[in-house]
């Protein structure tokens, strides 16, 4: 296996748009020729768009883009900009009247950072498409990761800055990549050592308290609010998959969250993963799924390691010695 860029997967372009002052943004993964897709939603508080049509029993076979966005449910408005861009390119699902672009999406809650009155909208979604590249994919405080934070079990004053990460691998002709915006209630850990990389901080903001420990200690407090969260992502592959197989790959990729986020899939998160398969290479679905787990795992880690401090929130680089 060798590491590649997600944009080296043929037919895939990735674009970001963000507002630094408002600390929000969106990311779009575009496949103009269409990709067979699936989705897996594990968290208890998801915000999504066009996920029902990915059910294998439903008609539409391919999608043309996935939007990852901040702004909570307001951010879904950015999908209109993605649709406008694709319509201008004459890209979409063929109907009797016209081509209709199929754009799926998922949101994260970043309204607690920056200016909550500014959310990704149609204009920002369109700009993300204009910024889309098949050569590069910036990470950290960009796109949907602009306002992302982690470790919110003790409130916004004790959390850390996160962001957006991507990681991709090639095995023979098979290519699999992942892109994630990490905004979890829990801690992000190194799966090899179990060491916390970013998460809930102590009162001095110098060390970690352990989110799972806090949740267990507060088991009697049913009204406890841990804020609004969600980790969202896309797995992209050049494998030839059916809709059911793409859904299975997305399901397996959730293990990448489980290996790196503690806890994952809580009632306070809306953890969602899409899978897009461009169909150039024959590949056994389990092999694709294993690579999806590995790339998702590393994308989560890179999301916190590539993020920078913002609005007084510490980042991984600030606590490297912890």
C-alpha positions in Angstrom: 0.0 0.0 0.0 1.0 3.6 -0.5 -0.4 6.9 0.6 -2.0 9.0 -2.1 -4.2 12.1 -2.2 -8.0 11.7 -2.3 -8.0 13.9 -5.4 -5.9 11.2 -7.2 -9.1 9.1 -7.4 -10.2 9.6 -10.9 -13.3 11.8 -11.4 -13.2 13.2 -7.9 -12.8 16.9 -7.0 -12.9 18.4 -3.5 -13.6 22.1 -2.7 -13.9 24.2 0.4 -15.3 27.6 1.2 -15.3 29.2 4.6 -15.8 32.4 6.6 -12.8 32.8 9.0 -14.5 35.5 11.1 -17.7 33.6 11.6 -15.8 30.3 12.0 -17.9 28.2 9.7 -17.7 26.7 6.2 -18.5 23.8 3.9 -16.8 21.2 1.9 -18.0 19.5 -1.3 -16.9 16.3 -2.9 -17.9 16.3 -6.6 -18.2 13.5 -9.1 -19.7 14.9 -12.3 -19.9 11.5 -14.0 -21.9 10.1 -11.1 -20.9 7.8 -8.3 -22.8 4.8 -6.8 -23.3 5.8 -3.2 -24.3 4.5 0.2 -24.6 6.0 3.7 -24.4 5.0 7.3 -25.8 7.1 10.2 -24.8 6.0 13.7 -25.2 9.0 15.9 -28.3 9.9 17.7 -28.5 13.5 16.5 -27.9 13.6 12.7 -28.7 16.3 10.2 -28.7 15.0 6.7 -30.0 15.6 3.1 -31.0 13.1 0.4 -30.1 10.0 2.4 -33.3 8.0 1.8 -32.6 7.7 -2.0 -29.3 5.8 -1.1 -31.4 2.9 0.2 -30.7 0.1 -2.3 -34.5 -0.4 -2.9 -34.9 3.1 -4.2 -34.5 4.2 -7.8 -31.6 6.6 -8.2 -28.4 4.8 -8.8 -25.8 7.5 -8.7 -25.1 10.8 -7.0 -23.1 13.8 -8.2 -21.9 15.4 -5.0 -21.7 15.2 -1.2 -21.9 18.3 0.9 -20.3 18.4 4.4 -21.2 21.6 6.1 -21.3 23.6 9.3 -24.2 25.7 10.4 -26.3 22.9 11.8 -29.6 22.5 9.9 -29.2 26.0 8.4 -26.1 24.8 6.6 -28.1 22.5 4.4 -28.9 25.6 2.4 -25.4 25.3 0.9 -26.6 22.3 -1.1 -28.6 24.6 -3.4 -25.3 26.2 -4.5 -23.9 22.8 -5.3 -27.0 22.0 -7.3 -26.7 25.3 -9.2 -23.1 24.6 -10.1 -23.8 21.1 -11.3 -26.9 22.2 -13.3 -24.8 24.8 -15.0 -22.4 22.0 -16.0 -25.4 20.0 -17.3 -24.7 17.3 -14.7 -27.5 15.3 -13.1 -29.9 12.4 -13.0 -31.7 12.3 -16.4 -35.4 12.9 -16.2 -38.0 13.5 -19.0 -37.7 17.3 -18.5 -34.1 18.0 -17.5 -31.1 16.7 -15.6 -31.4 16.9 -11.8 -28.2 17.0 -9.8 -28.3 14.6 -6.9 -26.5 16.1 -3.9 -26.4 14.4 -0.5 -25.3 16.1 2.6 -24.6 16.2 6.3 -24.2 19.0 8.8 -22.3 19.6 12.0 -23.1 22.1 14.8 -20.5 24.9 14.9 -22.8 27.7 15.9 -21.1 28.0 19.3 -17.8 29.2 17.7 -17.6 32.5 15.9 -20.8 34.2 14.7 -23.8 32.0 14.9 -25.7 34.4 12.7 -23.5 33.5 9.7 -24.0 30.0 8.3 -23.1 28.3 5.0 -25.6 29.2 2.4 -26.2 28.8 -1.3 -23.5 31.3 -2.2 -20.9 29.5 -0.1 -21.9 26.1 -1.5 -21.4 27.5 -5.0 -18.0 29.0 -4.1 -16.9 25.6 -2.7 -17.6 24.1 -6.1 -15.7 26.9 -7.8 -12.8 26.1 -5.5 -12.9 22.4 -6.1 -9.7 20.8 -7.2 -8.5 17.5 -8.6 -5.0 18.1 -7.4 -5.1 19.2 -3.8 -7.2 19.1 -0.6 -6.3 21.5 2.2 -6.8 20.3 5.8 -7.3 21.8 9.2 -9.3 25.0 9.7 -11.0 24.8 6.3 -14.4 24.0 4.8 -16.7 22.1 7.1 -13.9 21.9 9.7 -13.6 25.6 10.1 -15.7 25.8 13.3 -15.2 22.2 14.5 -14.4 21.4 18.1 -13.9 18.3 20.2 -14.2 17.3 23.9 -17.3 19.3 24.9 -18.4 17.2 27.8 -17.5 20.0 30.3 -18.8 22.8 28.1 -17.4 25.1 25.4 -14.8 26.6 27.7 -13.0 23.3 28.1 -13.1 21.9 24.6 -10.4 22.1 21.9 -10.2 23.1 18.2 -10.5 20.4 15.6 -10.9 20.6 11.9 -11.1 18.7 8.6 -8.7 15.9 7.7 -8.2 13.6 4.8 -6.2 10.4 4.1 -6.1 8.0 1.2 -4.4 4.7 0.3 -3.7 2.7 -2.8 -3.4 -1.1 -3.0 -2.6 -2.2 -6.5 -5.1 -0.5 -8.7 -7.6 0.0 -5.9 -7.8 3.5 -4.3 -9.7 4.4 -1.2 -9.8 7.8 0.5 -11.6 9.5 3.4 -12.4 13.1 4.3 -13.8 13.9 7.7 -14.9 17.0 9.7 -14.5 16.1 13.3 -16.8 17.8 15.8 -17.4 15.1 18.4 -18.5 15.4 22.0 -15.8 13.0 22.9 -12.0 12.8 22.8 -9.9 11.9 19.8 -7.3 9.3 20.6 -4.3 7.6 18.9 -5.7 4.1 18.3 -2.2 2.6 18.6 -1.4 3.9 22.0 -4.8 5.0 23.4 -3.3 8.4 24.2 -5.7 11.3 23.9 -4.7 13.7 21.2 -7.5 16.3 21.7 -10.5 16.5 24.0 -12.0 17.8 27.2 -9.4 19.8 29.2 -8.9 20.3 32.9 -9.5 23.6 34.6 -6.0 24.8 33.8 -6.4 23.7 30.2 -3.1 21.9 30.5 -4.2 18.2 30.5 -7.1 15.9 29.6 -9.8 14.8 31.9 -11.2 11.9 29.8 -14.7 12.3 28.4 -15.8 8.7 28.9 -14.8 9.0 32.6 -16.9 12.2 33.0 -19.9 10.6 31.3 -19.7 7.6 33.6 -19.3 9.7 36.7 -22.4 11.7 35.8 -24.6 8.7 34.9 -27.4 9.9 37.2 -27.7 13.3 35.5 -30.2 12.6 32.7 -30.7 16.2 31.9 -27.0 16.9 31.4 -26.3 18.6 28.1 -23.0 18.0 26.4 -23.6 20.5 23.6 -24.2 19.9 19.9 -21.8 17.7 18.0 -21.3 15.4 15.0 -18.5 13.9 13.0 -19.3 13.8 9.3 -17.3 12.3 6.4 -17.1 10.8 3.0 -15.2 7.6 1.8 -14.3 7.7 -1.9 -13.1 4.8 -3.9 -12.5 3.8 -7.5 -14.0 0.4 -6.9 -17.0 -0.9 -8.8 -19.8 -1.3 -6.1 -23.5 -1.7 -6.0 -25.6 0.6 -3.8 -25.8 -2.1 -1.1 -22.1 -2.6 -1.2 -21.4 1.1 -0.9 -23.7 1.2 2.1 -21.7 -1.7 3.6 -18.4 0.1 3.0 -19.9 3.2 4.8 -21.0 1.0 7.7 -17.5 -0.6 8.0 -15.9 2.9 7.8 -17.7 3.8 11.0 -15.1 1.6 12.7 -12.6 4.3 11.9 -14.7 6.7 14.1 -14.9 4.0 16.8 -11.1 3.5 16.9 -10.3 7.2 17.2 -13.3 8.9 19.0 -14.2 8.0 22.5 -17.1 7.7 22.9 -18.3 7.4 19.3 -22.0 7.2 18.0 -23.4 8.8 21.2 -26.8 10.4 21.5 -25.1 13.7 21.4 -23.4 13.1 18.0 -24.9 12.6 14.6 -22.0 10.5 13.2 -22.6 10.1 9.4 -20.4 8.6 6.7 -21.1 8.5 2.9 -19.4 6.2 0.4 -18.9 7.2 -3.2 -17.7 4.6 -5.7 -16.6 5.8 -9.1 -16.5 2.3 -10.6 -13.2 2.0 -12.4 -11.8 -1.1 -10.6 -13.2 -4.5 -9.7 -12.6 -5.0 -6.0 -13.9 -7.3 -3.3 -16.2 -5.3 -1.0 -14.4 -6.4 2.3 -11.1 -5.2 0.9 -12.6 -1.8 0.2 -14.2 -1.7 3.6 -10.9 -2.5 5.4 -9.2 0.3 3.5 -12.2 2.6 4.3 -11.6 1.9 8.0 -7.9 2.7 7.8 -8.3 5.9 5.9 -11.2 7.1 8.0 -9.2 6.5 11.1 -6.2 8.5 9.9 -8.5 11.3 8.5 -9.9 11.8 12.0 -6.4 12.0 13.5 -5.3 14.5 10.8 -8.4 16.6 11.4 -7.2 17.4 14.9 -3.4 17.5 14.2 -3.9 19.9 11.2 -6.2 22.2 13.0 -5.0 25.6 14.4 -6.0 27.6 17.4 -9.0 29.8 16.9 -11.2 32.0 19.1 -9.0 31.2 22.1 -9.5 27.4 21.7 -6.4 25.4 22.1 -5.3 22.9 19.4 -3.3 19.7 19.3 0.0 21.6 18.6 -0.5 23.6 21.8 -0.6 20.4 23.9 1.8 18.2 22.1 3.7 17.5 25.3 0.5 16.3 27.2 
